[in-house]
Amino acid sequence: MDREDQRFRVLGRAAASNDAGRFERHSRVAEDDGWARDEVLPVLRTQTSIEVPRRVITYNRSPDLPFDRSINPYRGCEHGCVYCFARPSHAYLGLSPGLDFETQLIARPEAPDVLARELRSKRYQVAPIAIGTNTDPYQPIEKTHGIMRECLEVLSAFNHPVAIVTKGSLIERDIDILGDMAGRGLTAVGISVTTLDAKLSRLMEPRAPAPQRRLQVIRKLSEAGIPVRIMASPMIPALTDPELEAILAAGRDAGARHASWIMLRLPREVSPLVQDWLATHYPDRADRIMARLRDMHGGKEYDAGWHKRMRGEGPYAQMVAQRFDLAVKRLGLARSGVPLRCDLFRPPSEKGDQLSLF
């Protein structure tokens, strides 16, 4: 194990280890040499590097996803949610899905220009673009780089539909753009709330806004006429899933119109990270939580099969699904919103373009 806490003071992070990615040939192991250590270790800080993308629209053919394309303004996420299913993607960059994922970030400042170029392609066929499905576009470094806002400006200019998922309160900065797009039927936002317990949230989502702050975001977006979905995800069995109904009710009271839920997923390197976290913070129920997850995935910690990776299978998964169904019906929440409009899409004219006769 390559433990960053042997070289740094790790403060405000959910992950405790920094194992080498699965594609690396070597890993570092810290060994105690017996010498007393008098110096104060430096604090592990977030670092950001720059990537120049050739393309920014990523396509998928997943039959259990409601979108076929997405954009990621950033790689890695400083929110540092220990359960984040996107952590294994950092291994493709030669970095660790552990602490590297939340401290070694990559910004893509040319993404808006590349996006505009891709949307102008004669081969491009419009469909809603999802943003925030891998890493959060409104994580703290967006305040410095502003890449997400520039991408929204491009999408608005093209009259292109976009669905956003975030935990970040910085989305309030872009209400002017989002409100205008919502008026044209071009945008919807999902706000993820995992728990209403501020202490628990701080432990597992150390740099994300507190639960009550996210509910304030829902209220502000809703008041601006932006359709908002309350996302109770991920639900962690025997830890956060008892809050399912309370989360949905709080979201509805804040102005959310739609709701969804997802069970905790533990792909690849996420599983040992979450298990270490449970052993540290909730040792009394760690075995019970993992047993529930294995029950829902045929004895495995995770099954990536289509149509079951998001919810799991078996009695426990069915019980949570039934609770969700009853809650949304009682609260008057919809499962899905009005489809975003694609018929308005049109690339804005550029200097030198031939003018239309009509």
N, C-alpha and C positions, 0 to 999 in steps of 0.2 A: 504494500500500500504506500502510495506517495502522499504523505500527509503534510498539507500546507501548514498545519498548526505546529509543526516542528521548526518552521522557518519564519512564520509570521504570527502575529496576534490576530486571530480570526474573530472579528466582531460583527454582529448584525448579519450573519449568514446562516442559512438553514443547512446547507451541505457542510459536512465536517471533513471530508476527504477529497482527494484530487487524483484518483487513480488514472493512469494513462488510458487513452482511448483504445478501443478494441482493435484498431488497425496498427497500433504502434508495436514495434519489435522489442522495445526495452521500456522498463519502468524504473523509477527511483524508489529506494527503500531507506528510510531514516533509521539509523542505528545509534544507540547511546554509546559514546566512547568513554564514558566514566568521568569526563572532565566537567567540573562545575561551570554553569553558564551564568555569568554576571550581567551581561548586557541585556538591555530591554529590547525585545523583538519588535520590529516595525509592524505597523498595522497593515493588513492585506487590503490594498486599494483597488478600485476599479480602473482598468485601462481600456482605452478605445483605439482601435486601428481603423484604417479606411480601406474599403474595397471598391473597385471600379467594375460594376457589373456589365456584362454584355447583354443580358436579358433580365427582366425583373418579374415578368408574369410566369408563374410556375403552374403547370397543368397537372391534374390528377384524374384518374378514372375510377376512383373509389366509389363503389355502389352505395355505400352507407353515409356518404357526405352530401350535403345539400348544395354544394358548389363544385365547379370543375376547374377553378383557377384562383390563384391567390398571389399576394404581394407581401414581401417581408422587407421593410426598410432597414431592419437591423438583424444581426445574427447574435445569439446569446441574449440573456435578459437579466437586468440588474434586480428585478423584483425578487429573484432567487427563490421562487416557490420550490420546495423540496420535491414535490410530486410532479413537476412539470414533465409531460410526456415528450417534450421537444429536446430535452437534455441530450439524448443519444445523437442528435444531429451535429453536435459540436465535435464528435469524434471524426467526422469527415474532414474537419479542418486541421486535424492533428492536435486537437486540444482535448482536455478532459471534460466529460459530461458533469463532473463534480463542480468544484469551486471555479474552474476555468469558465464554465458556462455562465456564471453570474459575475465574473470579474474580468474576463478577457472578451470584450465586446467588439463587434465589428459594425461600423456604420457605412451606409451606402449613399453618400450625398448626391451622386449623379442619377439615382434611381428615378426622380421625377422626369428628367430629360429622356432617359431610356424608355420610360413608360409612355411618354408622348409619342416617341418614335414607333413603338410597337402598336399603339392604338391607331396610328396613321397608315399602317400597312394595309394594302388592298385585300390581303388575305384574312385580315382580322374579322372575326364574327363576334358580335357583342353578346355578353352574358354577364351577370353580376360577378364582380371581383370581391373576394373575401380578404380582409386584412386583420391580422391578429390571431390567425389560426395556429401559428407556430410560436412566434415570440411577440411580446406585447409592443405595438407601435407607439404606445404612450408611456413607455418606461422612462425613468428619469433623464437619460441622455437625449431624449427628444427635445427637452427644453433648450439644449445647447444647439443641436443640429437642425431641428425643424424640418426633417425630411418628410414626416407624415403630413404635415400641413401643406407642403409643396405638392405632394402626391394628390391630396384632396383638391387642390387648386386645378391640377391637370384634369382630374376626373370630372370636376364640376364644369370646366370649360368644354369638355367633350360630351357633356350630358350622359355620363357613364354611370350605371348603378354600382353601388358598393355597400357591402355589409361589413361592419366592424365589430370585433370582439376585444374587450379591454378590461383591465382592472384600474387603469390609470386615471387619476383625476385631471390630468393635463388635457384630456379631451374637451373640457369646458372651454379652453382657449379657442377651440375651433367651432364653437356653436354658431358663429356667424356663417361659416361655410356649410356646416351640416344642416342648419335650419333652412337655409335656402334650397339645398338639395332635397331635403325632406319635403318641402313644398312642391317639388317637381316629381315626387315619388321615386327618388333616386337613392335613398339611403335608409338604413336601419342599424341600430346599435345593440349589441349584447353586453351586459355588464355581469361579470362573474363574481358571485358571492359564495364562498365556500363554507363560511361559518359566521355567526353573529357575535362570537366570543372574541373580543379584541386580544386577549392574552394568547389564545390558541392561534389566532391569525398571525400575530407577531412572531410566534415560534416557527410556523411552517411557511409563511409568506413575508419574510422579515422586512422587505423594502417596498412592499405594495401598500397602497392606502388602507387604512383601517376599515372594517366593515361598514360602520356608520358613515364614513366619508364616501364610500361607494354608493350608499343609498342616497346621499345628497346629490351625487352625480346623476343618478337616475331621475331624481326630482327636477334638476335643472334642465336636463335634456328633454324630459317630457314637457316641461313648461314651455320649451322652445318649439314644440310641435314635432319633435323627433321621435319616431316610434322606438321604444326600448323593450328589450327582452331581459328578464331576470334569469340568469343562468345559475342554477344550483349545482355547481360542478367545480372539482369532482367531489362526489359524496364518498366519504371514507367510512366503511362499515364499522359500527360500534364506536365511532369517534365523532363524526360530523353528521352522519345520516339521521340521527334523532332530531336534528334541527330542520329537516327538509321542509316541513309545513310552515315553520316560523320564518324561514328564509323567503319562501314564496309569498307569504302574507306581507312581510316587510317590503318586498319588491313591489307588490301590488299597491300598497299604501303610498309608496314613493312615486307611483305613476307608471310602472311597467304595465304593458298591455299583453305581453306574451311571456311564456316560460318554457324552460327546458331543463334537463338534468343529465348528468353523465356520471357513471361510477368511476372510482379511482382506477387508473391504468398504470401498470408497472412494466413497460417495455424495456428490455435490455438493461442498461446501467441504472435505470431509475429504481429498480427493485432493491438492490443493496443499499442505495442511498436512503430510501424510505425506511427500510428495516433498521438501519443504523440510527435514523432519527427517532423511530418508535422506541428502540431500546434505550435511548438517552432520555427522552421526554415522557414516554408513556409505557414503561416496562410492565406495568400491571395489566395492560390489555393488548400488548404487542402480539402475543400468540393468538389471541382471539381474532384480532383484525386480519392477520395473515391467513388464519383458518377459514374465515368467511370468504376472503378473496379466492383462495384455492377451491373452495366449494363452488364458486361461480365460474371457474375456468377449468373444470374437469380435472382438478387435482394439481394444476399448474398455477404459478403465480400470475400468469397472464397468457391469454389466448388472443392472437391478433386476427382471428377469423372474421370475415365480413359479417356484419349485422349482429355480432355479439361482443366485439371488443369494447364498445362504448357502455354496455349495460351488464354484460355477463349473462349467465343462465342459471336455472335452478330456483328452488323455493325462495331463497333470500332475495335474489334479484327480482323475482316476480312480486314479492311483497313490497319492495321499494317502488317498483313501477306502479303497483296498484295504489299505494299511498299518494304518489304524484298525481295519478289520474283523478282521485277523489279530491285532492287539494285544489287542483286547477279548476275543476268543475265548481267547487264550493266558492272559490274566490273570483270566479268569472274571468279567469285568464285564458287566453287562446294559446294553442300549441304552435301556431305559425302566424306570421303576419301577412299582409297583402303583398303579393309578388311585386318586386321592384320593376320599374318600367325600363324596357330596353328599346322602345320605339322612338325615343327622343335622341338617341345617339347620333352625333354628327361631329366629325373633326372640325375644329374652328379653322377659319381661313388663315393662311400664312401670306406673308409678303411675296408677291409674284404669282399667286394663284390666279387662274382664270376666273373671272366673275361669272356668276350664274345669270342667265337671261330671265329667270323667273324668280 
